[in-house]
Amino acid sequence: MAEAGERLGVLLMRAGIITEQQLTDALEVHKATGSPLGRVLVDMGYATQGGILSVMAKQIGIPYIDFSQTTPDANAIAVVPKDLATRYTLMPVEIAEDQLVVAMADPQNVLALDDLRIITGYEIRPAISTKDDIVSAVEEYYKMATTMTDERMDSGDELETVSLEDLTEVTDEAPIVKLVNYIINKAVADRASDIHIEPQEKDLRVRYRVDGVLHEMMRSPKGTQQAIISRFKIMADMDIAETRKPQDGHSALTIGGHKMDFRVSTLPTVYGERVVLRILRKDSIMMRLEDLGFLPEALERFESSFRKPYGAILVTGPTGSGKSTTLYAAINVLNDPGKHILTAEDPVEYRLAGVNQIQTNTKAGLTFARALRSFLRCSPDIILVGEIRDQETAKIAIESALTGHLVLSTLHTNDAAGAITRLTEMGVEPFLVASSVDCVLAQRLARRLCSDCKEEYVPERQVLLDAGYREDDLPEKLWRVKGCKKCGGTGYRGRMGVHEVMMVSEEIGELCVREATAEAIRDTAIEQGMLTLKMDGLEKARMGQTSLEEIVRVIV
C-alpha cells in the first residue's frame, strides 16, 4: 500500500504536479493516518483530483478528459440516454472512427461498458474524469438536449434515397430530436446570432456566428444530414418534400424562460440543402444608448439630434452592423405616454411596450412606402422606418421630416457623408435633403476584449502609425487577446459600436444643395468636430475596450 502510494507520488512529482518537499510532507501524513496518498495531497491543497487522475490515466494508457478544456460532441450525447449516464456516472464525449469515447469515473466498470455497447451499437473507448466533473457535465449538456421534446421530428438517410413516406415513419426517433435541440440550446447559451447547417462532401458542418464571427461547433456524419435538415424544416413549417427551391420560414420557441424567434432559410447546394437560422428574442429588451459603446462626445451629439421635435435621423452601415439596435435604443429613450410612435419594420425583431409596430408584407402589398403613407393619416409624433430602400420611401420619409415629424431610419452606405449623396442619387431633391436631415450616424460592430483575460502590451511605433494614430498622439500601451474559458478561448466577449456622428450644419447643407461630393462633405464634418469611424475605433483601442487588430478588421 505504502509502495503504491510512493510510486504515485514519484509520478506526480515527475509530471510537475507536486514538488519534492510536498511529496515528503504528504507521505508523512499518509504513513501516519493510512489515508490514500491521493486523498492526502488533495486535502493538503498540493494537487487537484483532476491533476492526479490525469497522471494515473497516462499510466494505465487511457485518456483523461478535462471538461473545462473539452466540449462533448452533440452526436455522442444524442446516442446515450441521460438515465444511463447518471446511473453509471459517465459522459459521452465524441464518436471517432466508429468508436464512442466515454468519460467515466470508473473506466473498469464492465457492466457499464456492456450496457453502452448494446444500447448505442458502438464499440466503447473508455476515458477517465473526476466524478464531480462528470456529474456537472451531464447536468449541463443533457439539459440542452432535453428541452422542446414535444416538437415534431423527422429523420432519414441520404437525400437521394429517402422518400417522404420514409421520413414520416421515423418521425419519433429521439436521437435526432435531442441532437437538434442541443444545437439550438447551445447556440443560445453561447450567445450566437446565427446557426449555419452546411452540407459538405463527406459530412455535415454546424457553425455558430458569435460576436459577428463564425465558429465551427461540430460535424455530424453524412448519414444524419437529411434527418437534421428535415427536422429544422418541419420546426419552421416548411415543405420537406421540396428540396430544389429556396424556402423561408420561422419557428417560435421558449428557451430558458426567454421567448425566441428563429427566422429559417434554406438554400439548395451541390451537397444538399443549406439551412441558416437567425436567432431573435421576441420579448421586450430595454436597450440603453450608454451600453452601445458611444464615446461621451459622440453620444451627446446623437442625443441632441433625436430629442428635437422633427427632422430625419439616419443610421447607416452594412447588414449586421447594429443599426436597428441603435434605433431601438433611441426609441426607448423617446418612448413615453405623451408621444405617438409608429414603426414599419421587416421583420419586427423586438417587441417594444407602448410602441405601435407594423411588419411589412410585400406579398400583401404592405411596403415601407405604403405603410408610411398610412402613418401620416394617424397623426404620429415619431416614425421609425426599418430601411429606406427605394425612391418612393425616401421621398415620403424626407417630406414627413419636413412636416413636423421625427423620422428615424436606416440606409446602406459606407460612411455618414455617403448618406447625403445616396439620397440625392435616389431622386430626392438636394434642397429637401439639406432642410430635413438633422443627423447621420454611421456605425460598425467591433468585438469587445474579454475583461478577464485581456493582456497589456507596448506596441511598436510603426504599427501605430500604420494603423492611423497621429505622430504626436501615440498611445503608450494597448491591449490584446489572450483567451480564457469565459470567452471560449477567443479573447473577445460581446460587441460594441464604433460610431461616426455627422450633424448636418448650415455649411454641410449648402454643400448638399450644390451637390458636392461625399469627400467634400466628410472633410467639412471633420473640421466641425466629427470623429470618423477609424478615429473612434482607435480611441476605443487606446481605452482598452477592443484590440487594434479588431479595429483594422472591421474598418477599412
Steps between C-alpha positions, in 0.01 A plus 500: 500500500776739601709398196205568267454841662868582463493399130202732444684779680809461283287505184326818615832662579645407159188647334555830682174468697674513839848584632738268683434676831122470454541127430708458818237683710213301349676163546543573872125562535424198280711267716366645825131488411477224240298724269566453125782729382277652230239603758772643726642711217153637414417572867832682549435710189813373323314348203154482348307182440511574128877541502549168677259324265678637193828340615330172590329495159835518323627208706210273412493617138160669475425868433407747774212736415503851647155650434634853546704437184274253314145555372302177449381435144125524448505182286635302797248646745215412264570123514541458879185538716536733798381240752782269389756781533370582849482137615861418409648851549624537144492767229513432123773713341523425126459243225836433336583224250169324575585491869317686777737679737349513850641673808442283808567531870571124495629401153533135615124462558436206264121512552484863392716434193282205395176701541646787296610262223155340476295823517712715265626236257852647520823356630583690819832676561507589873668813637525623857386818675406608851158407634410864573599613150295221338191576711526872411549423130198265491285764666618779269507331160200268532291798612564653156394181323176427689291817448238553231439124486133550415601629156451281195808323366624362174788276398644323199811403307647635178294762317480298179372179660247620758132544416243712681339181632835388645538832677153476651565149630803605705344820632522389863866393501631677812874541428440749216265704721765510773772591252304790346388623843861490617615704197234766566543518877878515482476780244283701739733422793804607292331833407494408130303719259485241219520123457639371167425138402729432204511172301854407394623222274558247780318643803274777632662810653329711770632851564391778737544872441610643836586870527486525122753223430421142392632214716473129418298329771483141379499263203238230462521182288363530145235240581330740745485787250148448364359430848645817653405728209148359481459547875585869470264537202210341688559728802487800263182373330671448164431246225743212566420343161630808315879487486572685175379850587600746775245526781440738791322432825511569871462322831411647840642324807547571870851419619613560856193713567572730203280515191707449184409543136702304245495630142588196289625499139600209279712508187567199271873428451686226312526295821145555626292774659679763707303636797558830681315591821502862618433519874283788620362564848126559485460651844559869569864592551575839656817617329682810623710723277769504770548125454564523124856632528455870416780735600355780719531773234351284224210400727431863584491593130267211415264562794473871418364408155234244588363710787387765247126495418551446125760417239656184353765290673671236288711207623723350233721195467508152347264216594563379855668819622246565778296774330163372622633453854612864513162622374319284758718649774408851381130406493531371857625844606219679314223258597256660744117511525493852356638395159344299218770276351450288186754263345509313168750211513601192302503300720394625845803372692411621851171583667497847655231575760289804417618515137275417204710269284398393150671222305514561126368233266601545137278213379195669655605838359603649835834657403699759697364775273138391542539466877651850516211654308257334740701620801457864402121464528537371859652820648830352626769694687786261421538266203756221467552357152699177501691583181489752216525270198348694214421848368136498614586409861784757504275783377217428744746470794670830414169682448373359833805645675423839344137498612566477874578132560813346648605229253759234579621259234794299365690517173772283350807722452863464608523825696289790626580740214400236245140504631450857375615422148308168498169680563560742214597207275167336593316802359434711810551870429826624657332799668250264668784282632686808631185628675379174654798283599630603841752227580663199336654225712730248330597197706675163508515228763837405651559216743565606858811364673431248776545691826622186679797417278597800284873561503680833513799558268718776353439525122766587242502861385473415129201272561317787671580741216386248238174448691422874485616653830652849475875541553441740792233284668628142509364281784758369746325165535221294344324172582485176305320166511610212716205261540337330797208270577259791549551629144531153344870554428431779246618790717177688426163507673213710368502783249481878503431768244759709319330825402524799267247772590455771235278797583357665187607861559428799275836453325428131430147594387645746249739233369201269461304759300804550276514117462855485633682166523486280809873569555439877517211452745713262710794745518268781615345275767847410633587871522182548706606233753378170358706192586515256208439129551876438498568780754224373729630142477859598573387693807315192627813289445696759701243466782543120507145424387613314187819405320679682220471187282121501542471865393713431193278198423165682509595843366673552166 
